[in-house]
Amino acid sequence: MKLNQNLLTSILEQFEGTSKYVAQDQVSAYHLAVLADMGYVKSNLVYAADGTIVGGNIIHITYAGYEALDKMRGANSKLSCDENERKELIEEAREALKDESRQYDNTLYLLASGGIVVALYVAQYCKNNSLSLSLLLFALSIWALTVLLLLLSHATSAHAHDMFLSWCHSGSCPSKSEIEMKARFWDNATKYLNIGATVAFILGLVAMVVHVFRIA
């Protein structure tokens, strides 16, 4: 049977608080026997016909038991503190990552939407001078596609970061294959959306420049 340090502490704390502890199952009885073997408690143990420990109760905690309990509490307190600090650092990293990603995406949105605004002014000029708008409309539609792809890219990237940071924050440990599968999917999704947004922006820019030179 695997030793559970938290259960050892819990047994001692329960008797300390109530002056009574009775093992209700085989696991608790086993850990009570371990405490007795270490000299931390005086106890009455109940054995089955095959010699298995099936129950028992504590008579009193020894001095060594009280000293051990203080050390157990200190170790658990330090572990809890370290865990809280780790989660706080991860939360700070999560927020910093979100802010940096948001600033980067806002810059790209500004470029794409700024191009759309310029294109609309050119469209107004073309309309007033009875010039063709076909290439300009192509540029506008391509830039609109760029903004859409950037929004999707931001969503996939944010989800990937949030997923991994949530794993770290919760202390869960998915299997390696699960991590690789999800990481590959979201990384590829973000990468291809960024590539698509870059290509679309370049096409829109080229179409805009060609159109401007055609009407110049």
N, C-alpha and C positions, 0 to 999 in steps of 0.2 A: 504494500500500500504506500502511495506517495505521501510524504510528509507535507502538511499544510501549516506553514509558520503562522499565518493569520488565525487559523483555528486554535493553535496553542495559546496565542495571545487572548483570543476571545474567551476561551475556557477560564483562564486566570482572571480576566477582568469581570466575568460574570460572577465568579465566586467572591471576588473582592467586593463587588457592589451589593450582593444579596446574601453572602455567607452560605450559599447553597449552590451546588452544581450536581446534576444527575445526567449522566450520558444516556441519551435516548436511542442511539443507533450504534452500529458497529464501528463506524468511522470515528465518531466522537469518543467511544470507549477506547479505541486504539490510541488516539492522541492523548487521552487521559493516562493511559498506561505509560506512554512515552514521558509525560511530565513526571510521573511517579519514578520512573527509572532514572531520570536526571536529578532526582532529589528535590524537585520544585514543589511537590505536593505530597501529603499523606492521604491515601485513598483506600477505598474498598472496591475491588474489582470483581466482576461476575464473569465466570468462565462457562462455556458450553462443554458438552461431553467430549468434544474433540480438542479441547484446550483453547479454542478461539475466545478472545475477549469480546463479550457481547454487551456489557454494561458496567456501571460503576458510579461511584459518587466521591466527591472530595470531602475529606474530614477537615483539613486546614492547609493553608499555603505555608511553606517553610520560608525561613529568612532568605535562603538562596533563591526561592521562587519569587519573592518580592523584588530582589535585586534584578533577576532576569526579566521580570515584567517591566521594570523601569527602562531597561536597555531595549526591550522590544518596542516600547512606546517611542523611545528616542529614535530608533531606526525607522519606524513607520512614519514619524513626524518629519524626519529628514527626507524620506522618500516622497511623501506627499508634497513637501515644499519644492523639491526638485521637479516634480511632475507639474506643479502649478506654474513654476517659472518656465518650464519647457513649453507649456501650452500658451503662456503669454507671449513668448518669443515667436512662436509659430503664428499666433494671431496677428502680431505686429508685422511679420513678414507677409502674411496674407494681404493685409491692408495696404502695405507699401507696394506690393506687386499689382494690386488692383489699381492703385493711383497711377503708377507708372504706365500700366497698360492703357488706362483711360486717357492719359495725356497723349500718348503715342497715337491712339486711334483718333482722338479729337483733331490732331494735326492733319492726319490723312483725310478726315471728313472735311476739314476746312479747305484743303487743296482741291478735293473733288467738287465740293459745293461752290467754291470760289470760281472754278472753271465753268460751272453751270451758269453762274451769275453773269460772267463775262460773255458767255455764249448767248445769253438772252439779250444782252445789250447789242451784240452784233446782229442778232436776229431782228431786233427792232430797226437797226440801220438798214438791213437788207430789205425789210418790208417797205420802209419809207422810200427806198430807191429801186423798188421792183426787181430785186436780185434773187437768185435761186437760194432756197433754204435747205435743199436736200442734204448736203454734206454737213451743214450745221445741225440739222435734226439728228443726223447719225451721231455726231459728237455728243449731243445732249443725251441721247439714249444710252450711249456707251458710258458716259459719266454717271448717269443714274444707276446703271448696272454696277459700276465701281463702288458706289456708296452702299448698295445692297450687299455686295460681296464682302465689303469691309465690316458691315454690321454682323453678317454671319460668321466671319472670321473672328471677330471680337467675342461673339457668343461661345464658339467652340473653344477658343483659347481660355476664356474665363472659366468655363466648365472644367477643362482639364486641370487648370491650376487649383480650382476649388476642390476637385475630387482628391488630388494627391495631398493637399494640405489638410483636408478633412480626415484622411487616413492617418496622417501624422498626429493631428490634434486629438483624435479619439484613441490613439494607441493601437488600433486594429492592424492586423497584418494579413492582407490578402495573399493568395498564392502568387508565386512568381509568374506563372502563365497568365493569370488574370490581370496582373499589373501590365505585363508586356502587351497583351491583347488590347486592353483599354488605352494604354499609352500610344500604341501604334495607330489605333483608329483615330483618336482625337488629334494627335500630332499630324497625321497625314491630312485630316480634314482641314486643320488650320493652315497647313503648308499650301495645299492646293487652292484654297480660297484666297490666300494672300497672292499666290502666283496669278490667279485669275483676275484679282483686283488690279494688280500691277500691269498686266497685259491690257486690260480694259482701259485703264487710265492713260497708258501710252497711246493706244489707238484713238481715244477721244482727243488727246492733245494733238496728235498728228493731224487728225481730221480738222480740228479747229484751226491749226496753223495754215494748213492748205487752203481752207476756206477764206481765211483772212487775206492771204496772198492773192487769191483769185479775185477778191473784190477791191483789192488795193489799186 
